[in-house]
Amino acid sequence: MTVSAAFNAFAHEAPQFQQPWMAMVGQLAAATSLDAKTEELAYLAVLAAAGMESGIPFHVGSARRAGASRDEVISAILVGLPAVGQRVISSLPAALAAYDAASQ
């Protein structure tokens, strides 16, 4: 899995913050009613809408492993287009590169 440099720094330089953060993330994941693929696609949409490109490769890999197709990843990235505008398209190259790299 491709974890961003920022998240690696978070884990290594501030484990006292990263560990409770990951525990909370795990609890939220356990509470969801969404299947893994839908959750990852929704998360990709949120990352793209928020402009958080550093998390895109990791979550594309997770979505792909959960069964998401390349077209579903594209659709997830672009789902926020009407709400937030073209900001989401800046995440598209990172998403496609991550998906295509995992295919090779």
GITARA-V932723 format. One record per residue. N is the residue number from 0. RES is the residue in three letters. PHI is phi in radians with two decimals (NA if undefined). Layout:
n=N res=RES phi=PHI
n=N res=RES phi=PHI
This chain:
n=0 res=MET phi=NA
n=1 res=THR phi=-1.57
n=2 res=VAL phi=-1.80
n=3 res=SER phi=-1.12
n=4 res=ALA phi=-1.05
n=5 res=ALA phi=-1.12
n=6 res=PHE phi=-1.23
n=7 res=ASN phi=-1.07
n=8 res=ALA phi=-1.10
n=9 res=PHE phi=-0.99
n=10 res=ALA phi=-1.17
n=11 res=HIS phi=-1.48
n=12 res=GLU phi=-1.67
n=13 res=ALA phi=-2.46
n=14 res=PRO phi=-1.07
n=15 res=GLN phi=-1.17
n=16 res=PHE phi=-1.71
n=17 res=GLN phi=-1.17
n=18 res=GLN phi=-1.12
n=19 res=PRO phi=-1.16
n=20 res=TRP phi=-1.06
n=21 res=MET phi=-1.18
n=22 res=ALA phi=-1.10
n=23 res=MET phi=-1.14
n=24 res=VAL phi=-1.05
n=25 res=GLY phi=-1.09
n=26 res=GLN phi=-1.15
n=27 res=LEU phi=-1.15
n=28 res=ALA phi=-1.09
n=29 res=ALA phi=-1.22
n=30 res=ALA phi=-1.49
n=31 res=THR phi=-1.23
n=32 res=SER phi=-1.70
n=33 res=LEU phi=-1.44
n=34 res=ASP phi=-1.28
n=35 res=ALA phi=-1.02
n=36 res=LYS phi=-1.12
n=37 res=THR phi=-1.09
n=38 res=GLU phi=-1.08
n=39 res=GLU phi=-1.16
n=40 res=LEU phi=-1.14
n=41 res=ALA phi=-1.11
n=42 res=TYR phi=-1.14
n=43 res=LEU phi=-1.07
n=44 res=ALA phi=-1.08
n=45 res=VAL phi=-1.16
n=46 res=LEU phi=-1.02
n=47 res=ALA phi=-1.11
n=48 res=ALA phi=-1.13
n=49 res=ALA phi=-1.48
n=50 res=GLY phi=1.27
n=51 res=MET phi=-1.71
n=52 res=GLU phi=-1.13
n=53 res=SER phi=-1.12
n=54 res=GLY phi=-1.55
n=55 res=ILE phi=-1.05
n=56 res=PRO phi=-1.02
n=57 res=PHE phi=-1.06
n=58 res=HIS phi=-1.35
n=59 res=VAL phi=-1.12
n=60 res=GLY phi=-1.05
n=61 res=SER phi=-1.13
n=62 res=ALA phi=-1.13
n=63 res=ARG phi=-1.10
n=64 res=ARG phi=-1.12
n=65 res=ALA phi=-1.46
n=66 res=GLY phi=1.84
n=67 res=ALA phi=-1.27
n=68 res=SER phi=-1.46
n=69 res=ARG phi=-1.03
n=70 res=ASP phi=-1.13
n=71 res=GLU phi=-1.17
n=72 res=VAL phi=-1.10
n=73 res=ILE phi=-1.02
n=74 res=SER phi=-1.08
n=75 res=ALA phi=-1.12
n=76 res=ILE phi=-1.06
n=77 res=LEU phi=-1.58
n=78 res=VAL phi=-1.05
n=79 res=GLY phi=-1.46
n=80 res=LEU phi=-0.92
n=81 res=PRO phi=-1.15
n=82 res=ALA phi=-1.46
n=83 res=VAL phi=-2.05
n=84 res=GLY phi=1.43
n=85 res=GLN phi=-1.23
n=86 res=ARG phi=-0.90
n=87 res=VAL phi=-1.18
n=88 res=ILE phi=-1.20
n=89 res=SER phi=-1.17
n=90 res=SER phi=-1.47
n=91 res=LEU phi=-1.07
n=92 res=PRO phi=-1.04
n=93 res=ALA phi=-1.15
n=94 res=ALA phi=-1.14
n=95 res=LEU phi=-1.18
n=96 res=ALA phi=-1.08
n=97 res=ALA phi=-1.16
n=98 res=TYR phi=-1.15
n=99 res=ASP phi=-1.18
n=100 res=ALA phi=-1.12
n=101 res=ALA phi=-1.26
n=102 res=SER phi=-1.40
n=103 res=GLN phi=-1.63
